[in-house]
Amino acid sequence: MPHIVIKTISGPSKQQLQEAAEQISKIVNKTTGKPEKYISVSVEEYSLAEWEGVYNEYVKDKDNVLVRPGYTNPKTFT
């Protein structure tokens, strides 16, 4: 059932990432009605140098990105 992947630049603590994952699971449960026991969330951390590749592969010009970031240049975040 729903599997959510959080791709992020390294920095947040394990505890912060755990809390984010748990909150996302609760929101998906609340908004879709899928039981939490069927929802999984994983985290993939990247360095700042790797982020441009992540952005280009998974975000830029992708129709399935429903919430777009407020930047278009992943090198400067502007």
C-alpha positions in Angstrom: 0.0 0.0 0.0 1.3 3.5 0.2 5.0 3.8 0.4 6.3 7.3 0.8 10.0 8.2 0.2 11.5 11.3 1.7 14.5 12.5 -0.2 16.4 15.1 1.7 19.7 16.8 2.0 21.5 15.4 5.1 21.2 17.4 8.2 18.1 16.6 10.2 18.7 14.2 13.1 17.4 10.6 13.1 14.8 11.7 15.7 13.6 14.5 13.5 13.4 12.2 10.5 11.5 9.6 12.5 9.0 12.2 13.7 8.5 13.5 10.2 7.9 10.0 8.9 5.4 9.2 11.6 3.5 12.5 11.0 3.4 11.8 7.3 2.0 8.4 7.9 -0.7 9.9 10.1 -1.6 12.5 7.5 -1.8 9.9 4.7 -4.0 7.8 6.9 -6.3 10.7 7.7 -6.6 12.0 4.1 -6.8 8.7 2.2 -8.3 6.4 4.8 -5.5 3.8 4.4 -4.8 2.1 7.7 -1.4 3.1 9.2 -0.4 -0.5 9.4 -0.3 -0.5 5.5 1.7 2.8 5.2 5.5 2.8 5.1 7.9 5.7 4.9 11.6 5.6 4.1 14.2 8.3 4.1 17.0 8.8 1.6 19.7 11.4 2.6 21.9 13.1 0.1 24.8 15.5 0.3 24.4 19.0 -1.0 26.6 18.1 -4.0 24.3 15.2 -4.8 21.1 17.2 -4.6 21.2 18.7 -8.1 21.0 15.1 -9.5 18.1 14.2 -7.2 16.3 17.4 -8.2 16.8 16.8 -11.9 15.8 13.1 -11.8 12.8 13.2 -9.4 11.5 16.8 -9.4 12.3 18.9 -12.4 9.6 18.7 -15.1 7.9 15.7 -13.4 4.1 15.5 -13.7 3.8 13.4 -10.5 5.3 16.1 -8.3 2.2 17.6 -6.7 3.9 20.1 -4.4 6.7 21.9 -6.2 9.6 23.6 -4.3 10.0 27.3 -4.3 13.2 27.1 -6.3 14.3 26.1 -9.8 18.0 26.1 -9.3 19.1 23.4 -6.9 22.7 24.8 -6.8 21.5 28.1 -5.2 17.9 27.3 -4.2 16.6 30.3 -6.0 
